[in-house]
Amino acid sequence: MRIHLLAAGTRQPAWINAGYGEFAKRLPPECALRLHEIPLSAARKGHDVARAIGDEGRKMLAALPRDAGIVALDVAGRSFTSEAFARQLGRWLQDGRDLALMIGGPDGLSPECLARAELKWSLSPLTLPHGLVRVLVAEQLYRAWTILKGHPYHRA
């Protein structure tokens, strides 16, 4: 299974790229994580937030891999404990399909992206910078993998 992380925004600080890269490289080939950056809409410069969200949503939906399971990162989504998320990762691995995780831009995902998702996942009820979400998702995927494999990384 490949996990495709579709994330709005192409210019992240070095520490975001380094954090994401550290956890992505730890994942094994059978659970490989690939980042697909979706450019932010030019409408943001004109402060047309609704148009920007729509533009970014269309680009994100067009980038979804064919036949992949789709998950939207959304503050209003379902939260998991680490152990419950590991069980969810196990189900995705057994399903055999690729997985696409969508991270919206500064104003979130479009309604169309949210509607397309099979699952909405909340990392926290806090509002998080969208770049930081990349790092947190990569770390949580790695943590879930280590839980499934009985690796000592996760300590409850």
C-alpha positions as CSV (number, residue, x, y, z in Angstrom):
1,M,0.0,0.0,0.0
2,R,1.1,3.5,-0.8
3,I,0.0,6.4,1.3
4,H,-0.4,9.6,-0.7
5,L,-0.3,12.8,1.4
6,L,-2.0,15.5,-0.6
7,A,-1.2,18.8,1.1
8,A,-2.1,22.3,0.1
9,G,1.0,24.6,-0.1
10,T,4.4,24.3,-1.7
11,R,6.6,26.5,0.4
12,Q,7.2,25.1,3.9
13,P,9.9,26.1,6.3
14,A,13.0,23.8,6.4
15,W,12.0,22.4,9.8
16,I,8.6,21.3,8.5
17,N,10.3,19.5,5.5
18,A,12.9,18.0,7.8
19,G,10.3,16.7,10.3
20,Y,8.1,15.3,7.6
21,G,11.0,13.7,5.9
22,E,12.3,12.1,9.1
23,F,9.1,10.2,9.7
24,A,8.3,9.5,6.0
25,K,11.7,7.8,5.5
26,R,11.2,5.5,8.6
27,L,8.1,3.9,7.1
28,P,8.8,0.6,5.2
29,P,8.1,0.2,1.5
30,E,4.9,-1.7,2.2
31,C,3.5,1.4,3.9
32,A,5.4,4.1,1.8
33,L,4.4,7.7,2.3
34,R,4.5,10.1,-0.7
35,L,3.9,13.8,-0.5
36,H,2.0,15.6,-3.3
37,E,2.0,19.3,-2.8
38,I,-1.0,21.2,-4.2
39,P,-0.2,24.9,-5.0
40,L,-2.2,27.5,-3.1
41,S,-4.7,29.4,-5.2
42,A,-3.7,32.8,-6.7
43,A,-7.1,34.0,-5.5
44,R,-5.6,34.2,-2.0
45,K,-3.7,37.3,-3.0
46,G,-7.0,39.0,-3.7
47,H,-8.4,37.8,-0.4
48,D,-11.1,35.8,-2.2
49,V,-11.1,32.9,0.4
50,A,-14.1,31.1,-1.0
51,R,-12.6,31.0,-4.5
52,A,-9.2,30.0,-3.2
53,I,-10.7,27.1,-1.2
54,G,-12.6,26.0,-4.3
55,D,-9.6,26.2,-6.6
56,E,-7.4,24.2,-4.2
57,G,-10.2,21.7,-3.7
58,R,-10.5,21.1,-7.5
59,K,-6.7,20.6,-7.8
60,M,-6.7,18.2,-4.8
61,L,-9.6,16.1,-6.2
62,A,-7.8,15.9,-9.6
63,A,-4.7,14.7,-7.9
64,L,-6.4,11.8,-6.0
65,P,-5.0,8.4,-7.0
66,R,-7.5,6.2,-8.7
67,D,-9.3,3.7,-6.5
68,A,-7.6,5.0,-3.3
69,G,-9.3,5.2,0.1
70,I,-9.8,8.9,0.9
71,V,-9.3,10.5,4.2
72,A,-9.8,14.3,4.9
73,L,-7.8,15.9,7.8
74,D,-10.5,18.0,9.4
75,V,-10.8,19.5,12.9
76,A,-14.4,18.3,13.0
77,G,-13.4,14.7,12.1
78,R,-13.0,11.6,14.2
79,S,-10.2,11.5,16.7
80,F,-8.2,8.4,17.6
81,T,-6.0,7.2,20.3
82,S,-2.7,5.9,19.1
83,E,-3.8,2.3,19.5
84,A,-7.1,2.9,17.8
85,F,-5.3,4.6,14.9
86,A,-2.9,1.6,14.6
87,R,-5.9,-0.7,14.3
88,Q,-7.3,1.7,11.6
89,L,-4.0,1.5,9.7
90,G,-4.1,-2.3,10.0
91,R,-7.5,-2.3,8.3
92,W,-6.3,0.0,5.6
93,L,-3.3,-2.3,5.0
94,Q,-5.6,-5.3,4.8
95,D,-7.9,-3.5,2.4
96,G,-5.0,-3.4,-0.1
97,R,-6.0,-0.1,-1.7
98,D,-3.7,2.9,-1.7
99,L,-4.7,5.6,0.7
100,A,-5.0,9.3,0.1
101,L,-4.9,11.8,3.0
102,M,-6.0,15.3,2.2
103,I,-4.6,18.4,4.1
104,G,-6.2,21.7,3.2
105,G,-4.6,25.1,3.1
106,P,-4.9,27.9,5.6
107,D,-8.7,27.9,5.4
108,G,-9.2,24.2,5.3
109,L,-10.6,21.8,2.7
110,S,-13.4,22.5,0.2
111,P,-16.8,21.1,0.9
112,E,-16.3,18.9,-2.2
113,C,-13.1,17.4,-0.7
114,L,-14.9,16.8,2.6
115,A,-17.8,15.1,0.8
116,R,-15.5,12.8,-1.2
117,A,-13.7,11.5,1.9
118,E,-14.6,8.1,3.3
119,L,-13.3,9.3,6.7
120,K,-12.7,12.6,8.3
121,W,-9.8,12.5,10.7
122,S,-9.1,15.1,13.4
123,L,-5.6,15.2,14.9
124,S,-6.8,17.7,17.6
125,P,-9.6,20.1,18.4
126,L,-6.9,22.8,18.2
127,T,-6.4,24.7,15.0
128,L,-3.0,23.6,13.7
129,P,-0.8,25.2,11.0
130,H,-1.4,23.2,7.8
131,G,2.4,22.7,7.4
132,L,2.7,21.2,10.9
133,V,-0.1,18.8,10.1
134,R,2.2,17.1,7.5
135,V,4.7,16.4,10.3
136,L,2.1,15.2,12.7
137,V,0.4,12.9,10.1
138,A,3.8,11.3,9.2
139,E,4.7,10.8,12.8
140,Q,1.3,9.2,13.7
141,L,1.6,6.9,10.7
142,Y,5.0,5.8,11.8
143,R,3.8,5.4,15.4
144,A,0.8,3.3,14.2
145,W,3.1,1.1,12.1
146,T,5.4,0.5,15.1
147,I,2.4,-0.4,17.3
148,L,1.3,-3.0,14.7
149,K,4.8,-4.4,14.6
150,G,5.4,-4.4,18.3
151,H,8.4,-2.0,18.0
152,P,9.3,-0.1,21.2
153,Y,8.9,3.4,19.7
154,H,5.4,3.7,21.2
155,R,5.2,3.8,24.9
156,A,1.8,4.4,26.4
